[in-house]
Amino acid sequence: MEPVEINAGTWYLRALRADDRIDDRPALADGGITDPDYVNARARGWQEEAGYSWAVCEPTTAELVAEIVVTPYPDGTADISGWHRKGFATALEVARPAVRRFVEGALGLRAV
C-alpha cells in the first residue's frame, strides 16, 4: 500500500520523509529516534502492510511535531500509538481520531 495523507483539521499527516525536499530526521532525533534506517523502515511497513505511520505536521512548514504509528494484528485489531515533540501534545491528540477513522474505515481494523 502507498502511504495515505490525512487532513486532521489544523494538522497535516503524511509519511515520514528523508529526502532533498523534507528531512524528518532532525525532528525524529528530538523525539529520541536516531536510527538512521527509521524512515526507510516505516516506508517498508506501508509497502508490506505490516505497519503504518504518519508524521503529524504543521501545515504551513511541513515540520514534524509528532508521529502516529498503527500496528495491525492478525485478529483484525490495531494499536494506535504515538509520541510528540515537547509542546505538541495537542497535535497528537487532534490527529488520533482521524487516524482511527482511517484504521477502521480504510483498513477495516478495530482500533484498540
VOMAR-104307 format. One record per residue: residue number from 1; residue in one letter; x, y, z of N, C-alpha, C in turn. Coordinates in Angstrom, 1 decimal, decimal comma, padded with zeros to 4 digits, always signed. Layout:
atom n NUM | res A | npx X | npy Y | npz Z | capx X | capy Y | capz Z | cpx X | cpy Y | cpz Z
...
***
This chain:
atom n 1 | res M | npx +000,8 | npy -001,2 | npz +000,0 | capx +000,0 | capy +000,0 | capz +000,0 | cpx +000,9 | cpy +001,2 | cpz +000,0
atom n 2 | res E | npx +000,5 | npy +002,2 | npz -000,7 | capx +001,2 | capy +003,5 | capz -000,7 | cpx +000,7 | cpy +004,3 | cpz +000,5
atom n 3 | res P | npx +001,6 | npy +005,1 | npz +001,1 | capx +001,2 | capy +006,0 | capz +002,2 | cpx +000,0 | cpy +006,9 | cpz +001,8
atom n 4 | res V | npx -000,8 | npy +007,1 | npz +002,8 | capx -002,0 | capy +007,9 | capz +002,6 | cpx -001,9 | cpy +009,1 | cpz +003,5
atom n 5 | res E | npx -002,1 | npy +010,3 | npz +002,9 | capx -002,1 | capy +011,6 | capz +003,6 | cpx -003,4 | cpy +011,8 | cpz +004,2
atom n 6 | res I | npx -003,5 | npy +012,4 | npz +005,4 | capx -004,7 | capy +012,7 | capz +006,1 | cpx -004,7 | cpy +014,2 | cpz +006,5
atom n 7 | res N | npx -005,8 | npy +014,8 | npz +006,3 | capx -006,0 | capy +016,2 | capz +006,8 | cpx -006,8 | cpy +016,0 | cpz +008,2
atom n 8 | res A | npx -006,1 | npy +016,4 | npz +009,2 | capx -006,7 | capy +016,3 | capz +010,6 | cpx -007,0 | cpy +017,7 | cpz +011,1
atom n 9 | res G | npx -007,7 | npy +018,5 | npz +010,3 | capx -008,0 | capy +019,9 | capz +010,7 | cpx -006,8 | cpy +020,8 | cpz +010,7
atom n 10 | res T | npx -006,4 | npy +021,1 | npz +011,9 | capx -005,2 | capy +022,1 | capz +012,0 | cpx -003,9 | cpy +021,4 | cpz +011,8
atom n 11 | res W | npx -003,9 | npy +020,1 | npz +011,6 | capx -002,6 | capy +019,4 | capz +011,4 | cpx -002,7 | cpy +018,5 | cpz +010,1
atom n 12 | res Y | npx -001,6 | npy +018,3 | npz +009,5 | capx -001,5 | capy +017,6 | capz +008,3 | cpx -000,7 | cpy +016,3 | cpz +008,5
atom n 13 | res L | npx -001,2 | npy +015,2 | npz +008,1 | capx -000,5 | capy +013,9 | capz +008,4 | cpx +000,0 | cpy +013,3 | cpz +007,0
atom n 14 | res R | npx +001,3 | npy +013,0 | npz +007,0 | capx +001,9 | capy +012,5 | capz +005,8 | cpx +003,0 | cpy +011,4 | cpz +006,2
atom n 15 | res A | npx +003,5 | npy +010,7 | npz +005,2 | capx +004,5 | capy +009,7 | capz +005,5 | cpx +005,8 | cpy +010,4 | cpz +006,0
atom n 16 | res L | npx +006,6 | npy +009,7 | npz +006,7 | capx +007,9 | capy +010,2 | capz +007,1 | cpx +008,7 | cpy +010,4 | cpz +005,9
atom n 17 | res R | npx +009,6 | npy +011,4 | npz +005,9 | capx +010,5 | capy +011,6 | capz +004,7 | cpx +011,9 | cpy +011,9 | cpz +005,2
atom n 18 | res A | npx +012,8 | npy +011,6 | npz +004,3 | capx +014,2 | capy +012,0 | capz +004,4 | cpx +014,8 | cpy +012,1 | cpz +003,0
atom n 19 | res D | npx +014,5 | npy +013,2 | npz +002,4 | capx +014,9 | capy +013,4 | capz +001,0 | cpx +015,4 | cpy +014,8 | cpz +000,8
atom n 20 | res D | npx +015,6 | npy +015,2 | npz -000,4 | capx +016,2 | capy +016,5 | capz -000,7 | cpx +015,2 | cpy +017,7 | cpz -000,4
atom n 21 | res R | npx +013,9 | npy +017,3 | npz -000,3 | capx +012,9 | capy +018,4 | capz +000,0 | cpx +012,5 | cpy +018,5 | cpz +001,4
atom n 22 | res I | npx +012,3 | npy +017,3 | npz +002,1 | capx +011,9 | capy +017,3 | capz +003,5 | cpx +012,8 | cpy +016,2 | cpz +004,2
atom n 23 | res D | npx +013,3 | npy +016,6 | npz +005,4 | capx +014,1 | capy +015,6 | capz +006,1 | cpx +013,6 | cpy +015,6 | cpz +007,6
atom n 24 | res D | npx +012,9 | npy +014,6 | npz +007,9 | capx +012,3 | capy +014,5 | capz +009,3 | cpx +013,3 | cpy +014,0 | cpz +010,3
atom n 25 | res R | npx +014,5 | npy +013,6 | npz +009,9 | capx +015,4 | capy +013,0 | capz +010,9 | cpx +015,8 | cpy +013,9 | cpz +012,0
atom n 26 | res P | npx +016,0 | npy +015,2 | npz +011,8 | capx +016,3 | capy +016,1 | capz +013,0 | cpx +015,1 | cpy +016,1 | cpz +014,0
atom n 27 | res A | npx +013,9 | npy +016,2 | npz +013,5 | capx +012,7 | capy +016,2 | capz +014,4 | cpx +012,6 | cpy +014,8 | cpz +015,1
atom n 28 | res L | npx +012,9 | npy +013,8 | npz +014,4 | capx +012,8 | capy +012,4 | capz +015,0 | cpx +013,9 | cpy +012,4 | cpz +016,1
atom n 29 | res A | npx +015,0 | npy +012,9 | npz +015,9 | capx +016,1 | capy +012,9 | capz +016,9 | cpx +015,6 | cpy +013,7 | cpz +018,1
atom n 30 | res D | npx +014,8 | npy +014,7 | npz +017,9 | capx +014,3 | capy +015,5 | capz +019,1 | cpx +013,4 | cpy +014,5 | cpz +019,9
atom n 31 | res G | npx +012,8 | npy +013,6 | npz +019,3 | capx +011,9 | capy +012,6 | capz +019,9 | cpx +012,7 | cpy +011,4 | cpz +020,4
atom n 32 | res G | npx +014,0 | npy +011,4 | npz +020,3 | capx +014,8 | capy +010,3 | capz +020,8 | cpx +015,0 | cpy +009,2 | cpz +019,7
atom n 33 | res I | npx +014,6 | npy +009,4 | npz +018,5 | capx +014,7 | capy +008,4 | capz +017,5 | cpx +015,9 | cpy +008,7 | cpz +016,6
atom n 34 | res T | npx +017,0 | npy +008,0 | npz +016,7 | capx +018,2 | capy +008,3 | capz +016,0 | cpx +018,6 | cpy +007,2 | cpz +015,0
atom n 35 | res D | npx +017,9 | npy +006,1 | npz +014,9 | capx +018,2 | capy +005,0 | capz +014,0 | cpx +018,2 | cpy +005,6 | cpz +012,6
atom n 36 | res P | npx +019,3 | npy +005,4 | npz +011,9 | capx +019,4 | capy +006,0 | capz +010,5 | cpx +018,5 | cpy +005,3 | cpz +009,5
atom n 37 | res D | npx +018,0 | npy +004,1 | npz +009,8 | capx +017,1 | capy +003,4 | capz +008,9 | cpx +015,6 | cpy +003,6 | cpz +009,3
atom n 38 | res Y | npx +015,3 | npy +004,4 | npz +010,3 | capx +014,0 | capy +004,5 | capz +010,8 | cpx +013,0 | cpy +004,9 | cpz +009,7
atom n 39 | res V | npx +013,3 | npy +005,9 | npz +008,9 | capx +012,3 | capy +006,4 | capz +007,9 | cpx +012,1 | cpy +005,3 | cpz +006,9
atom n 40 | res N | npx +013,2 | npy +004,7 | npz +006,4 | capx +013,0 | capy +003,6 | capz +005,5 | cpx +012,2 | cpy +002,4 | cpz +006,1
atom n 41 | res A | npx +012,4 | npy +002,1 | npz +007,3 | capx +011,7 | capy +001,0 | capz +008,0 | cpx +010,2 | cpy +001,3 | cpz +008,0
atom n 42 | res R | npx +009,9 | npy +002,6 | npz +008,3 | capx +008,4 | capy +003,0 | capz +008,3 | cpx +007,9 | cpy +002,9 | cpz +006,9
atom n 43 | res A | npx +008,6 | npy +003,2 | npz +005,8 | capx +008,2 | capy +003,1 | capz +004,4 | cpx +007,9 | cpy +001,7 | cpz +004,1
atom n 44 | res R | npx +008,8 | npy +000,8 | npz +004,6 | capx +008,6 | capy -000,7 | capz +004,3 | cpx +007,4 | cpy -001,2 | cpz +005,0
atom n 45 | res G | npx +007,0 | npy -000,6 | npz +006,2 | capx +005,8 | capy -001,0 | capz +006,8 | cpx +004,6 | cpy -000,8 | cpz +006,0
atom n 46 | res W | npx +004,6 | npy +000,4 | npz +005,3 | capx +003,5 | capy +000,7 | capz +004,4 | cpx +003,5 | cpy -000,3 | cpz +003,2
atom n 47 | res Q | npx +004,6 | npy -000,5 | npz +002,6 | capx +004,7 | capy -001,4 | capz +001,4 | cpx +004,3 | cpy -002,8 | cpz +001,7
atom n 48 | res E | npx +004,6 | npy -003,3 | npz +002,9 | capx +004,3 | capy -004,6 | capz +003,3 | cpx +003,0 | cpy -004,8 | cpz +004,0
atom n 49 | res E | npx +002,3 | npy -003,6 | npz +004,3 | capx +001,1 | capy -003,6 | capz +005,0 | cpx +001,3 | cpy -004,2 | cpz +006,4
atom n 50 | res A | npx +002,4 | npy -004,0 | npz +007,0 | capx +002,8 | capy -004,5 | capz +008,3 | cpx +002,7 | cpy -003,5 | cpz +009,4
atom n 51 | res G | npx +002,6 | npy -002,2 | npz +009,0 | capx +002,5 | capy -001,1 | capz +010,0 | cpx +002,4 | cpy +000,2 | cpz +009,2
atom n 52 | res Y | npx +001,8 | npy +001,1 | npz +009,9 | capx +001,6 | capy +002,4 | capz +009,2 | cpx +002,0 | cpy +003,5 | cpz +010,1
atom n 53 | res S | npx +002,6 | npy +004,6 | npz +009,6 | capx +002,9 | capy +005,7 | capz +010,5 | cpx +002,7 | cpy +007,0 | cpz +009,7
atom n 54 | res W | npx +002,5 | npy +008,0 | npz +010,5 | capx +002,3 | capy +009,4 | capz +009,9 | cpx +003,1 | cpy +010,4 | cpz +010,7
atom n 55 | res A | npx +003,7 | npy +011,3 | npz +010,0 | capx +004,3 | capy +012,5 | capz +010,6 | cpx +003,2 | cpy +013,5 | cpz +010,7
atom n 56 | res V | npx +002,9 | npy +013,9 | npz +012,0 | capx +001,9 | capy +014,9 | capz +012,2 | cpx +002,7 | cpy +016,2 | cpz +012,1
atom n 57 | res C | npx +002,2 | npy +017,0 | npz +011,1 | capx +003,0 | capy +018,2 | capz +010,7 | cpx +002,2 | cpy +019,5 | cpz +010,8
atom n 58 | res E | npx +003,0 | npy +020,6 | npz +011,0 | capx +002,5 | capy +021,9 | capz +011,0 | cpx +002,2 | cpy +022,2 | cpz +009,5
atom n 59 | res P | npx +001,0 | npy +022,5 | npz +009,1 | capx +000,7 | capy +022,5 | capz +007,6 | cpx +001,4 | cpy +023,6 | cpz +006,8
atom n 60 | res T | npx +001,8 | npy +024,7 | npz +007,4 | capx +002,5 | capy +025,7 | capz +006,5 | cpx +004,0 | cpy +025,4 | cpz +006,3
atom n 61 | res T | npx +004,6 | npy +024,7 | npz +007,2 | capx +006,0 | capy +024,4 | capz +007,1 | cpx +006,3 | cpy +022,9 | cpz +006,9
atom n 62 | res A | npx +005,4 | npy +022,0 | npz +007,1 | capx +005,5 | capy +020,6 | capz +007,0 | cpx +006,5 | cpy +020,0 | cpz +008,0
atom n 63 | res E | npx +006,7 | npy +020,8 | npz +009,1 | capx +007,6 | capy +020,3 | capz +010,1 | cpx +006,9 | cpy +019,3 | cpz +011,0
atom n 64 | res L | npx +007,6 | npy +018,2 | npz +011,2 | capx +007,1 | capy +017,1 | capz +012,0 | cpx +007,1 | cpy +017,5 | cpz +013,5
atom n 65 | res V | npx +005,9 | npy +017,4 | npz +014,1 | capx +005,8 | capy +017,7 | capz +015,5 | cpx +005,4 | cpy +016,5 | cpz +016,4
atom n 66 | res A | npx +004,9 | npy +015,5 | npz +015,7 | capx +004,5 | capy +014,2 | capz +016,4 | cpx +004,5 | cpy +013,1 | cpz +015,3
atom n 67 | res E | npx +004,4 | npy +011,9 | npz +015,8 | capx +004,3 | capy +010,7 | capz +014,9 | cpx +003,2 | cpy +009,8 | cpz +015,5
atom n 68 | res I | npx +002,4 | npy +009,3 | npz +014,6 | capx +001,4 | capy +008,3 | capz +015,0 | cpx +001,7 | cpy +007,0 | cpz +014,3
atom n 69 | res V | npx +001,7 | npy +005,9 | npz +015,0 | capx +002,0 | capy +004,6 | capz +014,5 | cpx +000,9 | cpy +003,7 | cpz +014,7
atom n 70 | res V | npx +000,5 | npy +002,9 | npz +013,6 | capx -000,6 | capy +001,9 | capz +013,7 | cpx +000,1 | cpy +000,6 | cpz +013,5
atom n 71 | res T | npx -000,2 | npy -000,3 | npz +014,5 | capx +000,3 | capy -001,7 | capz +014,4 | cpx -000,9 | cpy -002,6 | cpz +014,2
atom n 72 | res P | npx -001,0 | npy -003,3 | npz +013,1 | capx -002,1 | capy -004,2 | capz +012,9 | cpx -001,8 | cpy -005,6 | cpz +013,4
atom n 73 | res Y | npx -002,8 | npy -006,3 | npz +013,9 | capx -002,7 | capy -007,6 | capz +014,4 | cpx -003,5 | cpy -008,6 | cpz +013,6
atom n 74 | res P | npx -003,1 | npy -009,9 | npz +013,6 | capx -003,9 | capy -010,9 | capz +012,8 | cpx -005,3 | cpy -011,0 | cpz +013,2
atom n 75 | res D | npx -005,7 | npy -010,7 | npz +014,4 | capx -007,1 | capy -010,8 | capz +014,9 | cpx -008,0 | cpy -009,7 | cpz +014,4
atom n 76 | res G | npx -007,5 | npy -008,8 | npz +013,5 | capx -008,4 | capy -007,8 | capz +013,0 | cpx -008,4 | cpy -006,5 | cpz +013,8
atom n 77 | res T | npx -007,5 | npy -006,4 | npz +014,8 | capx -007,4 | capy -005,2 | capz +015,6 | cpx -006,1 | cpy -004,5 | cpz +015,3
atom n 78 | res A | npx -006,0 | npy -003,3 | npz +015,7 | capx -004,8 | capy -002,5 | capz +015,5 | cpx -004,6 | cpy -001,6 | cpz +016,7
atom n 79 | res D | npx -003,3 | npy -001,4 | npz +017,1 | capx -002,9 | capy -000,5 | capz +018,1 | cpx -002,5 | cpy +000,8 | cpz +017,5
atom n 80 | res I | npx -003,0 | npy +001,9 | npz +018,1 | capx -002,6 | capy +003,3 | capz +017,6 | cpx -001,8 | cpy +003,9 | cpz +018,8
atom n 81 | res S | npx -000,5 | npy +004,2 | npz +018,5 | capx +000,3 | capy +004,8 | capz +019,5 | cpx +001,0 | cpy +006,0 | cpz +018,8
atom n 82 | res G | npx +001,8 | npy +006,7 | npz +019,6 | capx +002,4 | capy +007,9 | capz +019,1 | cpx +003,3 | cpy +008,6 | cpz +020,1
atom n 83 | res W | npx +004,0 | npy +009,6 | npz +019,7 | capx +004,8 | capy +010,4 | capz +020,5 | cpx +004,8 | cpy +011,8 | cpz +019,9
atom n 84 | res H | npx +005,1 | npy +012,8 | npz +020,7 | capx +005,2 | capy +014,2 | capz +020,3 | cpx +006,4 | cpy +014,9 | cpz +020,8
atom n 85 | res R | npx +006,8 | npy +015,9 | npz +020,0 | capx +007,9 | capy +016,7 | capz +020,5 | cpx +007,3 | cpy +017,6 | cpz +021,6
atom n 86 | res K | npx +008,2 | npy +018,1 | npz +022,4 | capx +007,9 | capy +019,0 | capz +023,5 | cpx +007,0 | cpy +020,1 | cpz +023,1
atom n 87 | res G | npx +005,9 | npy +020,3 | npz +023,8 | capx +004,9 | capy +021,4 | capz +023,5 | cpx +003,9 | cpy +021,0 | cpz +022,4
atom n 88 | res F | npx +003,9 | npy +019,8 | npz +021,9 | capx +002,9 | capy +019,5 | capz +020,8 | cpx +002,0 | cpy +018,3 | cpz +021,1
atom n 89 | res A | npx +001,7 | npy +018,1 | npz +022,4 | capx +000,8 | capy +017,0 | capz +022,8 | cpx -000,6 | cpy +017,2 | cpz +022,1
atom n 90 | res T | npx -001,0 | npy +018,4 | npz +021,9 | capx -002,3 | capy +018,7 | capz +021,3 | cpx -002,3 | cpy +018,2 | cpz +019,9
atom n 91 | res A | npx -001,3 | npy +018,3 | npz +019,2 | capx -001,2 | capy +017,9 | capz +017,8 | cpx -001,5 | cpy +016,4 | cpz +017,7
atom n 92 | res L | npx -000,8 | npy +015,6 | npz +018,6 | capx -001,0 | capy +014,2 | capz +018,6 | cpx -002,5 | cpy +013,8 | cpz +018,9
atom n 93 | res E | npx -003,0 | npy +014,5 | npz +019,9 | capx -004,4 | capy +014,2 | capz +020,3 | cpx -005,4 | cpy +014,6 | cpz +019,3
atom n 94 | res V | npx -005,2 | npy +015,6 | npz +018,5 | capx -006,1 | capy +016,1 | capz +017,5 | cpx -006,0 | cpy +015,1 | cpz +016,3
atom n 95 | res A | npx -004,8 | npy +014,6 | npz +016,0 | capx -004,6 | capy +013,7 | capz +014,9 | cpx -005,1 | cpy +012,3 | cpz +015,1
atom n 96 | res R | npx -005,1 | npy +011,9 | npz +016,3 | capx -005,5 | capy +010,5 | capz +016,7 | cpx -006,9 | cpy +010,1 | cpz +016,2
atom n 97 | res P | npx -008,0 | npy +010,8 | npz +016,3 | capx -009,3 | capy +010,4 | capz +015,8 | cpx -009,3 | cpy +010,3 | cpz +014,3
atom n 98 | res A | npx -008,6 | npy +011,1 | npz +013,6 | capx -008,5 | capy +011,0 | capz +012,1 | cpx -007,8 | cpy +009,7 | cpz +011,7
atom n 99 | res V | npx -006,8 | npy +009,3 | npz +012,4 | capx -006,1 | capy +008,0 | capz +012,1 | cpx -007,0 | cpy +006,9 | cpz +012,5
atom n 100 | res R | npx -007,7 | npy +007,0 | npz +013,6 | capx -008,7 | capy +005,9 | capz +014,0 | cpx -009,7 | cpy +005,7 | cpz +012,9
atom n 101 | res R | npx -010,3 | npy +006,8 | npz +012,3 | capx -011,2 | capy +006,7 | capz +011,2 | cpx -010,6 | cpy +005,9 | cpz +010,0
atom n 102 | res F | npx -009,4 | npy +006,3 | npz +009,7 | capx -008,7 | capy +005,6 | capz +008,6 | cpx -008,5 | cpy +004,1 | cpz +008,9
atom n 103 | res V | npx -008,1 | npy +003,8 | npz +010,1 | capx -007,9 | capy +002,4 | capz +010,5 | cpx -009,2 | cpy +001,6 | cpz +010,4
atom n 104 | res E | npx -010,2 | npy +002,2 | npz +010,9 | capx -011,5 | capy +001,4 | capz +010,9 | cpx -012,2 | cpy +001,4 | cpz +009,5
atom n 105 | res G | npx -012,1 | npy +002,6 | npz +008,8 | capx -012,8 | capy +002,7 | capz +007,5 | cpx -012,0 | cpy +002,1 | cpz +006,4
atom n 106 | res A | npx -010,8 | npy +002,5 | npz +006,2 | capx -010,0 | capy +002,1 | capz +005,1 | cpx -009,3 | cpy +000,7 | cpz +005,2
atom n 107 | res L | npx -008,9 | npy +000,5 | npz +006,4 | capx -008,2 | capy -000,8 | capz +006,7 | cpx -009,1 | cpy -001,9 | cpz +007,2
atom n 108 | res G | npx -010,3 | npy -001,5 | npz +007,7 | capx -011,2 | capy -002,5 | capz +008,2 | cpx -010,8 | cpy -003,2 | cpz +009,5
atom n 109 | res L | npx -010,0 | npy -002,5 | npz +010,2 | capx -009,5 | capy -003,0 | capz +011,5 | cpx -010,2 | cpy -002,3 | cpz +012,7
atom n 110 | res R | npx -010,3 | npy -002,9 | npz +013,8 | capx -010,9 | capy -002,4 | capz +015,0 | cpx -009,7 | cpy -001,8 | cpz +015,9
atom n 111 | res A | npx -009,7 | npy -000,5 | npz +016,1 | capx -008,7 | capy +000,1 | capz +016,9 | cpx -008,9 | cpy -000,2 | cpz +018,3
atom n 112 | res V | npx -007,8 | npy -000,6 | npz +019,0 | capx -007,9 | capy -000,9 | capz +020,4 | cpx -007,0 | cpy +000,0 | cpz +021,2
***
